[in-house]
Amino acid sequence: MSAEVIPLGARLRQHRQELGLSQAQAARELTVARTAYRLWEMEAARPAPDRWRVIAKWLGMSMTAMLLAEELLDEHEALDAERAALAAGLTSADWDEESDASEGDYFSQERAMIADQAFAGKISARQAANLRDLLGRIQDAALSDAPRGWHPGRFVKRFPSNEFAPSLARAALLATAVGLPTDVLDRAALVTSELVSNSVKHSHSESIQVEITLTTDTLRIEVADESRESIRPRAPGVDGGWGITLIGELATRWGVERNGSGKKIWVEIDPALPT
C-alpha cells in the first residue's frame, strides 16, 4: 500500500485529463450528471455506493484502494482487507470481480462474498468477522444521511439443505439488518430460524434459497425450496406445530407463493410499528 493516499477527486481529475476528456464527457462515461461529477472532482460531495464499482473500474483501481482514497478506510484497514484477499488466494481485482458477480447492492455483494470465503474455509472466522465489522462501519459512514438508524440492504443466497442452514441464514440476517432495533432483530431471527428449519426438515430439497430485503420501512424474509406440499396449520403441542403460530405472532404479514419448481414462504416485519 502506497504511503501517499491520493484523494478520489484528484484521481478522477488526473485520469480524465490523461484521457483528454471534459467533465461532461467523463460524467457520460460514468453515467452520472455533470454537476455530480464536478462536485466529486472538487471533493464537495462523495459518490453514492451504487457508483463505487463503476468508478473503480474506470480508474483501474481496486475497491480497497478507492475506499482508501475516499477516506472510508484507513491504511491499516486497507492492509487487513488485502491480507484477507490473499488468504483466500485472490488478488484484490479477483475479489472485486467475484463479489460483483453476485446479486444485490455493493454491501450485499460483499457480505455474500465474505460468507462464501468463510464457508469454504479460505478465510478464518476472525477475518470474516473483522471484514463484516469493517463493512458495517463503511456503510454507516457512506449512508450517514439516511433517515433511520438502519440502511436498506439485500441478501440472496442458496444454502445446502442441512443442519447448518438455519445458523447461516441467521448470520445473513444479522449482517443485512445492521441497525434495526434489538427487539425487531430478535423477532426476525426467530422467524428466520423457524422458516429455514421447517424447510430443511420437510421439503426434502437439496438446497434452499434465502432472500432478505431491508427497506426504510420493512424487513422481508423469503425462504424458497422445491417442495410443492401445502402448509397446513395444526394445533401446537408437545410434538410440534408451533411454527405457523410463531410466525403469525411475530410477523406483520406473511404468505406462501407456489410455482412449478416449488414454493416460497415470505414474512414481513415493519420495524417502525410497536412490538
Secondary structure in CASP SS format (residue, H / E / C, confidence):
PFRMAT SS
TARGET T0000
AUTHOR 0000-0000-0000
METHOD secondary structure of the structure
MODEL  1
M C 1.00
S C 1.00
A C 1.00
E C 1.00
V C 1.00
I C 1.00
P C 1.00
L H 1.00
G H 1.00
A H 1.00
R H 1.00
L H 1.00
R H 1.00
Q H 1.00
H H 1.00
R H 1.00
Q H 1.00
E H 1.00
L H 1.00
G C 1.00
L C 1.00
S C 1.00
Q H 1.00
A H 1.00
Q H 1.00
A H 1.00
A H 1.00
R H 1.00
E H 1.00
L C 1.00
T C 1.00
V C 1.00
A C 1.00
R H 1.00
T H 1.00
A H 1.00
Y H 1.00
R H 1.00
L H 1.00
W H 1.00
E H 1.00
M C 1.00
E C 1.00
A C 1.00
A C 1.00
R C 1.00
P C 1.00
A C 1.00
P H 1.00
D H 1.00
R H 1.00
W H 1.00
R H 1.00
V H 1.00
I H 1.00
A H 1.00
K H 1.00
W H 1.00
L H 1.00
G C 1.00
M C 1.00
S C 1.00
M H 1.00
T H 1.00
A H 1.00
M H 1.00
L H 1.00
L H 1.00
A H 1.00
E C 1.00
E C 1.00
L C 1.00
L C 1.00
D C 1.00
E H 1.00
H H 1.00
E H 1.00
A H 1.00
L H 1.00
D H 1.00
A H 1.00
E H 1.00
R H 1.00
A H 1.00
A H 1.00
L H 1.00
A H 1.00
A C 1.00
G C 1.00
L C 1.00
T C 1.00
S H 1.00
A H 1.00
D H 1.00
W H 1.00
D H 1.00
E H 1.00
E H 1.00
S H 1.00
D H 1.00
A C 1.00
S C 1.00
E C 1.00
G C 1.00
D C 1.00
Y H 1.00
F H 1.00
S H 1.00
Q H 1.00
E H 1.00
R H 1.00
A H 1.00
M H 1.00
I H 1.00
A H 1.00
D H 1.00
Q H 1.00
A H 1.00
F H 1.00
A C 1.00
G C 1.00
K C 1.00
I C 1.00
S C 1.00
A H 1.00
R H 1.00
Q H 1.00
A H 1.00
A H 1.00
N H 1.00
L H 1.00
R H 1.00
D H 1.00
L H 1.00
L H 1.00
G H 1.00
R H 1.00
I H 1.00
Q H 1.00
D H 1.00
A H 1.00
A H 1.00
L C 1.00
S C 1.00
D C 1.00
A C 1.00
P C 1.00
R C 1.00
G C 1.00
W C 1.00
H C 1.00
P C 1.00
G E 1.00
R E 1.00
F E 1.00
V E 1.00
K E 1.00
R E 1.00
F E 1.00
P E 1.00
S C 1.00
N C 1.00
E C 1.00
F C 1.00
A H 1.00
P H 1.00
S H 1.00
L H 1.00
A H 1.00
R H 1.00
A H 1.00
A H 1.00
L H 1.00
L H 1.00
A H 1.00
T H 1.00
A C 1.00
V C 1.00
G C 1.00
L C 1.00
P C 1.00
T H 1.00
D H 1.00
V H 1.00
L H 1.00
D H 1.00
R H 1.00
A H 1.00
A H 1.00
L H 1.00
V H 1.00
T H 1.00
S H 1.00
E H 1.00
L H 1.00
V H 1.00
S H 1.00
N H 1.00
S H 1.00
V H 1.00
K H 1.00
H H 1.00
S C 1.00
H C 1.00
S C 1.00
E C 1.00
S E 1.00
I E 1.00
Q E 1.00
V E 1.00
E E 1.00
I E 1.00
T E 1.00
L E 1.00
T C 1.00
T C 1.00
D C 1.00
T C 1.00
L E 1.00
R E 1.00
I E 1.00
E E 1.00
V E 1.00
A E 1.00
D E 1.00
E C 1.00
S C 1.00
R C 1.00
E C 1.00
S C 1.00
I C 1.00
R C 1.00
P C 1.00
R C 1.00
A C 1.00
P C 1.00
G E 1.00
V C 1.00
D C 1.00
G E 1.00
G C 1.00
W C 1.00
G H 1.00
I H 1.00
T H 1.00
L H 1.00
I H 1.00
G H 1.00
E H 1.00
L H 1.00
A C 1.00
T C 1.00
R E 1.00
W E 1.00
G E 1.00
V E 1.00
E E 1.00
R E 1.00
N E 1.00
G C 1.00
S C 1.00
G E 1.00
K E 1.00
K E 1.00
I E 1.00
W E 1.00
V E 1.00
E E 1.00
I E 1.00
D C 1.00
P C 1.00
A C 1.00
L C 1.00
P C 1.00
T C 1.00
END
